[in-house]
Amino acid sequence: MPRSPKQADVLRRKANDDAWVARKLMADPQSPLWAIGFHTQQAVEKLIKAVLCDQAATFPFCHDLEELLAVVAKNGLSLPPQPERLTALNTFAAAFRYDDLNTVQDADRAEMITDLMQLLQATEAWAA
């Protein structure tokens, strides 16, 4: 079922909220990486879904950024900058939130936030 532009606005607002939380956590070096990664992944997921809603594209109910970006490409939309770095955030998706994330301790916190901020800024032009 295609989504609506109104839903896209809601998703963008919620993505901005997740980005705000991620930035606040990032400011504290004691913040757990999984929490920063989770809110970053959530923001990216919501932004991708907002772009798809803007285009009235049908997409699955999922948290997999790679799967969602495949829907973006299938609908003839350009991919965001560095999609492979965004899909690396799948490790932090809601489906894996309760797993032990020791395997991602080397993730670059600053890189995650930089990618997210670039995506937030590029979202409007990205779907064009």
Disulfide bonds with the S-S distance in Angstrom:
none
